[in-house]
Amino acid sequence: MKSLQATDPLVQALITQELERQEATIDLIASENYADSAVLQAVASVFTNKYAEGYPGKRYYSGCLISDEIEVLAQERCKKLFGAAHVNVQPHAGSQANLAVYFACLKPGDVIMGMSLAEGGHLTHGHAVNFSGSIYKSVSYSVNRETEELDYDEIHRLASLHKPKLLIAGASAYSRAIDFARFAAIAQDVGALFMADIAHIAGLIAVGLHQSPVPYADFVTSTTHKTLRGPRGGLIMCKQEYAELIDKAIMPGTQGGPFINVIAAKAVAFEQALKPSFKLYQEQVIANAQRMAVLFQERGYRIVANGTDNHLFIIDLRSQQITGRAAEVALEKAGINVSRSCIPFDPAKPWITSGIRLGTPAITTRGMRGDDMASIVNLVDEALRNAGNDARLATLKEESKKLCKKFPIY
């Protein structure tokens, strides 16, 4: 970064510090991952300079022929990866992808039905503080109180009662498999359109380790980072009959010029995901998550829904007499990053929470596996038991750093 150092040494220093932080800390944030160096190079490419409003073959600027090739390449690779009929790779993020679907098929005041944020859903699935809950009439479904898993009979009952125009499946903090075929049947029965948000589990779906919603859903949205391990961005897949509506909803409906540099990086990530090694990676992501969940249970921690089928799980911390917020702070002092999380029907406030969400995509990318999971569980357990002891947390931070040195990111 010689040019950056000469031009703006402060920014260069902060970037260096962030790299050092990432290299020295254990990242258990389920929505984070480490993009490959090739992905980073594509993001930082000269495509940053190019405005390309519109779509391949129909741009509002000249000089877009190579940009067209990049975007078509990303589209075709994504179609191949997921078996999709139509793909739009222009959404800047997952939230924008969801907004575009709503814009394409709904009118203000229409009823949408998605998973409650408190029980594992996402802000854009109808939460009151979000555009999805303020522009549209939102109805939420939850999980079963006993099993803490989706109750499809109850979802069907609610959908029959409220008649949503759009039924939404997908979650940001749900550890069990989602039956997209069942959701599709519910949507069809009540006359609703069906959208699946696979932002968290896209990588697992891409390699066949989780049921794909693509054959069942009218719309499928996703981010391109998380388990897909690409650049920060979004995408939309849909049935061919909705292709024109979706494309218009993105441009000119909700966005202007696409980030061609990021689309180039998406193309790189899709190509990487098509390789056999990517399935091995995803298998290890799940194995690591399941191993960690069992190890925590053996130490007396309660795991929400009694385990995991994917890349994440939620720990209920109430028996440890510590809140999710306090745990997050203590663990960061110990060189471990997690995100606090509500547990189903959480008695604590959303800012505080009674749990933490742990995910394995990032540590698996580093190459951690097997006994490394036991080491991480031990570090987390020790940090939680010594949350008020800064000296002990500082010692644990050094232990975390030693583990990380064995598994460099770049």
Secondary structure, DSSP 8 states (H G I E B T S, - for coil): -HHHHHH-HHHHHHHHHHHHHHHHSEE--TT-----HHHHHHHTSGGGG----EETTEESSSS-HHHHHHHHHHHHHHHHHHT-SEEE---SSHHHHHHHHHHHH--TT-EEEEE-GGGT--GGGT-TTSHHHHTSEEEEE-B-TTT-SB-HHHHHHHHHHH--SEEEE--SS--S---HHHHHHHHHHHT-EEEEE-TTTHHHHHTTSS--STTT-SEEEEESSGGG-S-S-EEEEE-GGGHHHHHHIIIIII-SS--HHHHHHHHHHHHHHTSHHHHHHHHHHHHHHHHHHHHHHHTT-EEGGGS-SSSEEEEE-GGGT--HHHHHHHHHHTTEE-EEE--TT-SS-TTT-SEEEEE-HHHHHTT--THHHHHHHHHHHHHHHTTT-HHHHHHHHHHHHHHHHTS---
